[in-house]
Amino acid sequence: MEANNNKFENRVFGAVLIKAITANYNADFTGSPRTLPNGVVYATDKALKYCIRNYLKQNNETIFYTTRYKKENMQPLDIDETYIVLFGNYPTKQEIKSKDEKEVEEIDVDSIDSKKKPKKGKTVDIQAVVQDYIKNNQGFEIKKELNNNYLLIKIEDKKNIYHIIGQKPDDIKRIPILQNLLSSIDIRLFGATFASKEGNMSIHGNVQITHGLNIYPENNIFSEDITSPFRNPNAKSQDSMQTTIGNQTVLEEGHYLHNFTINPKNTQELVELIDNKGYLTNDDITKFKEAINKGVTYLDSASKAGVENEFSIFITLNQDSKIQLPSLTTFIKVEKQNGFKRKLDLSKIKELLNEEIFKDKIAKVEIFLNEYALDYDDEIFDIEKVCVKSIVSDKELQKCQK
């Protein structure tokens, strides 16, 4: 197999830090910031993925897992309707019933009529049926054959139209569905649980993100009253004549740390099933880096005002490296100090990455930070093979190795 220069094949360990000041990065169903039993504030991986998807969607990337609505009644689409909107109809199927192999009857390809059913007790030559279908349906060609099942394809209005002919068409039906799903960048990144009437499919994502824990020593949550300019027409008391009073609950200050890993081998077997298509690319990783560094800040709403990206680290291993790095949660600290800025402490990261056991296993270390929100020591520049960039301006804070 020829080398593909755009195929991303390295494993990556990383972390991203999200700041929340008098804000609610990820609320529970009561509207309060989520907390562990010990009182530590946290956010789910879904909160960060939502921000990443939203950022990529605004950049015109194909995103499968985002809410779409019917134009006529604003009802959200279900998963099958979403698939059809993006990729067109599911493959049509023509199941060929087979009997005892001794009863197979040879059929002249040129004389077969697809509208005529084979005589009872006989089996149709599937290849002949396929050729007959192609002859009578302009534009179709054979895309793939699997266990005597044929996947036919034609392109219409820039969408792939599929038809399957075979004894067990469901055996090959998942291949075009899988290929379409993996054309969405969010599925190439995060995988999917595709629970469809056409068959369930599970795709293990190449990018795995953990819950984000608040690593700031304080977890101060408070509520404040807010008013609505409208009265509540359902109220039966005198309050029905007054504007509505409510409340919102926010975190005074938090710094949520999500760990993440990237492993392109997670989808390798599925990619091989669809002729080595749908793999993770270098372009995907470039877009992911931009989205994970800017997506939270980009998503602006009443509760998200005051929530922004402030730091991330990407530790890319050599392609043949098998090492496992520990969770970075305990290696990164944010310390309180006078003034608006907080202190980012990466001294333990420096110690970890400069250990002899790891030095020759790491291809590069990329650090992105908001220098307007965080103070840091120059020790971060002493990490071997490091590149440090600003999240805000994209400028290099240290000359990066090419």
C-alpha positions as CSV (number, residue, x, y, z in Angstrom):
1,M,0.0,0.0,0.0
2,E,1.3,3.4,-1.0
3,A,2.1,5.9,1.8
4,N,-0.5,8.7,2.2
5,N,1.1,11.9,3.3
6,N,-2.2,13.3,4.5
7,K,-3.0,10.3,6.8
8,F,-2.5,11.0,10.5
9,E,-0.9,8.0,12.1
10,N,0.6,9.2,15.4
11,R,-0.8,8.9,18.9
12,V,-1.3,12.0,21.0
13,F,-1.8,12.7,24.7
14,G,-3.1,16.1,25.7
15,A,-5.2,18.3,27.9
16,V,-7.2,21.5,27.5
17,L,-8.0,24.1,30.2
18,I,-11.3,26.0,30.2
19,K,-11.8,29.1,32.4
20,A,-15.2,30.1,33.8
21,I,-15.6,33.4,35.7
22,T,-19.1,34.1,37.1
23,A,-20.4,31.7,34.5
24,N,-21.8,28.2,34.0
25,Y,-19.7,26.1,31.6
26,N,-21.8,22.9,32.0
27,A,-25.1,22.9,33.9
28,D,-27.0,19.9,35.3
29,F,-30.7,19.6,34.8
30,T,-31.4,22.0,37.7
31,G,-29.4,24.7,36.0
32,S,-26.5,24.6,38.5
33,P,-22.9,23.8,37.7
34,R,-22.2,20.1,37.9
35,T,-20.5,18.9,41.1
36,L,-19.0,15.6,42.3
37,P,-20.1,14.2,45.7
38,N,-17.0,15.9,47.3
39,G,-18.1,19.3,46.0
40,V,-15.6,19.6,43.2
41,V,-17.1,21.2,40.1
42,Y,-16.8,19.3,36.8
43,A,-18.0,19.3,33.2
44,T,-18.8,16.4,31.0
45,D,-16.9,15.6,27.8
46,K,-20.1,16.4,25.9
47,A,-19.8,20.0,26.9
48,L,-16.4,20.4,25.2
49,K,-17.4,18.3,22.2
50,Y,-20.5,20.5,21.7
51,C,-18.2,23.6,21.5
52,I,-15.8,21.8,19.1
53,R,-18.7,20.7,16.8
54,N,-20.3,24.1,16.8
55,Y,-16.9,25.8,15.8
56,L,-16.3,23.3,13.0
57,K,-19.9,23.7,11.8
58,Q,-19.5,27.4,11.5
59,N,-16.4,26.7,9.3
60,N,-18.7,24.7,6.9
61,E,-17.5,21.3,8.0
62,T,-19.9,18.4,7.7
63,I,-21.1,17.7,11.2
64,F,-23.5,14.8,11.8
65,Y,-24.3,15.1,15.5
66,T,-25.9,18.5,15.6
67,T,-29.6,19.4,15.8
68,R,-31.4,20.1,12.6
69,Y,-35.0,21.0,12.2
70,K,-37.9,20.4,9.8
71,K,-38.7,23.7,8.0
72,E,-42.5,23.1,8.2
73,N,-42.9,22.8,12.0
74,M,-39.4,23.3,13.5
75,Q,-39.4,19.7,14.8
76,P,-35.9,18.2,15.3
77,L,-34.9,15.6,12.8
78,D,-34.4,12.0,14.0
79,I,-31.2,10.1,13.2
80,D,-32.5,8.6,9.9
81,E,-33.9,11.9,8.7
82,T,-30.5,13.5,9.5
83,Y,-28.7,10.8,7.5
84,I,-31.0,11.3,4.5
85,V,-30.6,15.1,4.5
86,L,-26.8,14.8,4.5
87,F,-26.2,11.7,2.3
88,G,-29.4,10.9,0.5
89,N,-31.5,7.7,0.9
90,Y,-30.2,4.5,2.3
91,P,-29.2,1.8,-0.2
92,T,-32.1,0.0,-1.9
93,K,-32.0,-3.8,-1.7
94,Q,-32.9,-6.6,-4.0
95,E,-32.7,-9.9,-2.2
96,I,-32.1,-13.0,-4.4
97,K,-33.6,-16.2,-2.9
98,S,-31.4,-19.2,-3.3
99,K,-32.2,-22.9,-3.2
100,D,-30.0,-26.0,-3.4
101,E,-26.9,-25.3,-5.5
102,K,-27.8,-28.3,-7.7
103,E,-30.9,-26.4,-8.9
104,V,-28.9,-23.5,-10.2
105,E,-30.1,-22.6,-13.7
106,E,-27.8,-20.8,-16.0
107,I,-29.3,-17.7,-17.5
108,D,-28.3,-15.8,-20.6
109,V,-27.2,-12.3,-19.5
110,D,-28.6,-10.7,-22.7
111,S,-32.0,-12.4,-22.5
112,I,-32.8,-12.0,-18.8
113,D,-35.7,-9.7,-18.0
114,S,-35.4,-8.2,-14.5
115,K,-39.2,-7.8,-14.3
116,K,-39.7,-11.6,-14.5
117,K,-39.4,-13.6,-11.4
118,P,-37.4,-16.9,-11.5
119,K,-39.4,-20.1,-11.6
120,K,-40.1,-21.6,-8.2
121,G,-37.5,-24.0,-7.1
122,K,-34.8,-22.4,-9.3
123,T,-32.0,-20.0,-8.5
124,V,-31.1,-16.9,-10.5
125,D,-27.5,-16.3,-11.5
126,I,-26.8,-13.2,-9.4
127,Q,-24.1,-11.8,-11.7
128,A,-26.7,-11.9,-14.5
129,V,-29.2,-10.0,-12.4
130,V,-26.6,-7.4,-11.6
131,Q,-25.7,-6.9,-15.3
132,D,-29.3,-6.7,-16.2
133,Y,-29.9,-4.0,-13.5
134,I,-27.0,-2.0,-14.8
135,K,-28.2,-2.2,-18.4
136,N,-31.7,-1.0,-17.4
137,N,-30.7,1.6,-14.9
138,Q,-28.3,4.1,-16.5
139,G,-25.4,5.4,-14.5
140,F,-24.9,2.5,-12.1
141,E,-21.6,0.5,-11.8
142,I,-20.3,-2.1,-9.5
143,K,-18.7,-0.6,-6.4
144,K,-17.9,-3.7,-4.3
145,E,-18.6,-7.4,-4.1
146,L,-18.8,-9.3,-0.8
147,N,-19.9,-12.9,-0.4
148,N,-21.8,-12.8,-3.7
149,N,-23.6,-9.6,-2.8
150,Y,-23.0,-6.6,-5.1
151,L,-23.0,-3.0,-4.2
152,L,-23.9,-0.7,-7.1
153,I,-23.4,3.0,-7.2
154,K,-24.2,6.1,-9.3
155,I,-23.7,9.8,-8.5
156,E,-26.7,12.0,-8.8
157,D,-26.9,15.7,-7.6
158,K,-23.5,15.2,-6.0
159,K,-24.8,12.4,-3.8
160,N,-24.1,8.7,-4.0
161,I,-27.1,6.5,-4.9
162,Y,-26.6,2.9,-3.8
163,H,-28.4,-0.3,-4.8
164,I,-27.6,-3.8,-3.5
165,I,-28.3,-7.1,-5.2
166,G,-27.5,-10.4,-3.4
167,Q,-28.5,-13.4,-1.3
168,K,-27.8,-11.5,1.9
169,P,-27.8,-7.8,1.0
170,D,-27.7,-6.7,4.7
171,D,-24.1,-8.1,4.8
172,I,-22.9,-5.4,2.5
173,K,-25.4,-2.6,3.4
174,R,-23.3,-1.2,6.2
175,I,-20.4,-0.5,4.0
176,P,-21.8,2.6,2.1
177,I,-23.5,3.7,5.4
178,L,-20.2,3.5,7.2
179,Q,-18.4,5.4,4.4
180,N,-21.0,8.2,4.5
181,L,-20.8,8.5,8.3
182,L,-17.0,8.7,8.2
183,S,-17.2,11.5,5.8
184,S,-18.3,13.7,8.7
185,I,-15.4,15.2,10.6
186,D,-17.1,14.8,14.0
187,I,-17.5,11.1,13.5
188,R,-13.9,10.7,12.3
189,L,-12.9,12.5,15.5
190,F,-15.3,11.3,18.2
191,G,-16.9,8.2,16.7
192,A,-20.7,7.4,16.8
193,T,-23.4,5.2,18.2
194,F,-25.6,5.0,15.1
195,A,-28.9,3.6,16.3
196,S,-30.9,3.5,13.0
197,K,-33.8,1.5,11.7
198,E,-31.4,0.4,9.0
199,G,-29.1,-1.2,11.6
200,N,-27.1,-0.3,14.6
201,M,-23.4,0.6,14.2
202,S,-20.8,1.6,16.8
203,I,-17.7,3.5,15.7
204,H,-15.0,3.9,18.3
205,G,-13.7,7.5,18.1
206,N,-10.1,8.3,17.3
207,V,-10.3,11.2,19.9
208,Q,-11.3,10.4,23.4
209,I,-12.0,13.3,25.9
210,T,-12.5,12.9,29.6
211,H,-14.7,14.8,32.0
212,G,-13.2,18.2,32.9
213,L,-12.4,18.7,36.6
214,N,-12.0,22.1,38.2
215,I,-8.3,22.2,39.3
216,Y,-8.7,25.6,40.9
217,P,-8.7,25.2,44.7
218,E,-12.1,27.0,45.2
219,N,-15.5,25.7,44.1
220,N,-17.8,28.7,45.0
221,I,-21.3,28.4,43.5
222,F,-23.9,31.1,44.0
223,S,-27.3,32.0,42.7
224,E,-28.7,35.4,41.7
225,D,-32.2,36.6,41.1
226,I,-33.2,37.6,37.5
227,T,-36.5,39.0,36.1
228,S,-38.4,38.4,32.9
229,P,-40.2,41.3,31.2
230,F,-43.3,39.0,30.9
231,R,-45.9,37.9,33.5
232,N,-46.7,34.2,34.1
233,P,-50.3,33.7,32.7
234,N,-50.6,30.3,34.5
235,A,-50.1,31.8,38.0
236,K,-53.4,31.8,40.0
237,S,-52.2,34.2,42.7
238,Q,-51.7,38.0,42.7
239,D,-48.3,37.2,41.1
240,S,-50.1,36.6,37.8
241,M,-50.2,40.4,37.5
242,Q,-46.4,40.8,38.0
243,T,-43.4,40.1,35.8
244,T,-41.7,36.8,36.4
245,I,-38.9,36.4,38.9
246,G,-36.3,33.6,38.4
247,N,-32.7,32.9,39.2
248,Q,-29.5,31.6,37.6
249,T,-26.7,29.7,39.3
250,V,-23.1,30.2,38.3
251,L,-19.5,29.4,39.4
252,E,-17.5,32.2,40.9
253,E,-14.3,31.0,39.3
254,G,-13.2,27.7,37.8
255,H,-10.5,26.2,35.6
256,Y,-11.8,22.9,34.1
257,L,-9.1,20.5,32.9
258,H,-10.1,17.9,30.2
259,N,-7.6,15.2,29.3
260,F,-7.7,13.8,25.7
261,T,-6.0,11.2,23.6
262,I,-5.8,10.7,19.8
263,N,-5.3,7.2,18.5
264,P,-5.9,6.7,14.7
265,K,-5.9,2.9,15.1
266,N,-9.3,3.1,16.8
267,T,-11.0,3.1,13.4
268,Q,-8.4,1.2,11.4
269,E,-10.5,-2.0,11.0
270,L,-13.5,-0.1,9.8
271,V,-11.5,2.1,7.5
272,E,-10.1,-1.1,5.8
273,L,-13.7,-2.3,5.3
274,I,-14.4,0.7,3.1
275,D,-11.3,0.5,0.9
276,N,-9.1,2.5,3.2
277,K,-11.3,5.6,3.1
278,G,-12.6,7.7,6.0
279,Y,-9.3,7.7,7.9
280,L,-8.1,10.5,10.2
281,T,-6.1,13.1,8.2
282,N,-3.5,15.7,9.1
283,D,-6.0,18.3,8.0
284,D,-8.5,16.9,10.5
285,I,-6.0,17.3,13.3
286,T,-5.2,20.9,12.3
287,K,-8.9,21.7,12.4
288,F,-9.3,19.9,15.7
289,K,-6.5,21.9,17.3
290,E,-8.1,25.1,16.2
291,A,-11.5,24.1,17.4
292,I,-10.4,22.8,20.8
293,N,-8.4,26.0,21.3
294,K,-11.0,28.5,20.2
295,G,-14.4,26.7,20.3
296,V,-15.4,27.4,23.9
297,T,-14.6,31.1,23.6
298,Y,-16.4,31.2,20.2
299,L,-19.6,29.8,21.7
300,D,-21.2,32.9,23.3
301,S,-24.4,32.8,25.2
302,A,-25.9,34.3,28.5
303,S,-24.5,31.4,30.6
304,K,-21.3,30.9,28.5
305,A,-20.3,34.6,28.8
306,G,-17.2,34.4,30.9
307,V,-16.2,31.0,29.7
308,E,-13.2,30.8,27.5
309,N,-10.2,28.7,26.3
310,E,-7.0,29.4,28.2
311,F,-4.6,26.6,27.7
312,S,-4.0,23.3,25.9
313,I,-1.1,20.9,25.3
314,F,-0.6,18.3,22.6
315,I,2.1,15.6,23.1
316,T,2.6,13.8,19.8
317,L,4.5,10.5,20.0
318,N,6.7,9.0,17.3
319,Q,4.7,6.9,15.0
320,D,6.1,3.6,16.3
321,S,6.0,4.6,19.9
322,K,4.0,2.3,22.3
323,I,4.4,4.3,25.5
324,Q,1.5,5.3,27.7
325,L,1.6,8.7,29.4
326,P,-0.2,9.1,32.7
327,S,-3.3,11.4,33.1
328,L,-2.1,15.0,33.0
329,T,-4.7,16.1,35.5
330,T,-2.3,15.9,38.4
331,F,0.6,17.4,36.4
332,I,-1.0,20.8,35.7
333,K,-1.8,23.4,38.3
334,V,-3.5,26.8,38.3
335,E,-2.6,28.9,41.3
336,K,-4.2,32.0,42.7
337,Q,-2.3,35.2,42.8
338,N,-2.9,38.9,43.1
339,G,-4.6,40.6,40.2
340,F,-6.7,39.2,37.4
341,K,-4.3,36.7,36.0
342,R,-3.7,33.2,37.4
343,K,-0.4,31.3,37.5
344,L,0.0,28.3,35.2
345,D,2.4,25.8,36.8
346,L,3.8,23.2,34.3
347,S,6.9,22.3,36.3
348,K,5.7,18.7,36.7
349,I,4.9,18.4,33.0
350,K,8.5,19.5,32.3
351,E,9.9,16.9,34.7
352,L,7.7,14.2,33.1
353,L,8.5,14.9,29.5
354,N,12.2,15.4,30.1
355,E,12.6,11.9,31.7
356,E,15.0,9.7,29.7
357,I,12.3,7.0,29.2
358,F,10.1,9.5,27.3
359,K,12.6,11.7,25.5
360,D,13.2,9.6,22.4
361,K,9.6,8.5,22.2
362,I,8.1,12.0,21.6
363,A,8.0,13.7,18.2
364,K,6.9,17.1,19.4
365,V,5.2,19.0,22.2
366,E,2.8,21.9,21.4
367,I,1.5,24.3,24.0
368,F,-1.2,26.8,23.3
369,L,-2.1,29.5,25.9
370,N,-3.9,32.7,26.6
371,E,-1.1,34.9,27.7
372,Y,-3.6,37.6,28.7
373,A,-5.3,35.4,31.2
374,L,-2.3,33.3,32.5
375,D,1.1,34.0,33.9
376,Y,3.7,31.3,33.4
377,D,7.4,30.6,34.1
378,D,9.9,30.4,31.3
379,E,10.4,26.8,32.3
380,I,7.8,25.8,29.7
381,F,10.3,26.8,27.0
382,D,12.8,24.2,28.4
383,I,10.7,21.2,27.5
384,E,12.4,19.3,24.7
385,K,10.9,19.7,21.2
386,V,8.4,22.2,22.5
387,C,6.5,24.8,20.5
388,V,4.6,27.5,22.4
389,K,1.8,29.6,20.7
390,S,-0.7,32.1,21.7
391,I,-4.4,31.0,21.6
392,V,-5.5,34.6,21.1
393,S,-3.2,35.7,18.2
394,D,-1.7,32.4,17.0
395,K,1.8,34.0,17.2
396,E,4.7,31.9,18.3
397,L,5.8,32.7,21.9
398,Q,8.9,30.7,21.1
399,K,10.3,29.8,17.7
400,C,8.9,26.5,16.8
401,Q,10.9,23.7,15.3
402,K,9.9,22.9,11.7
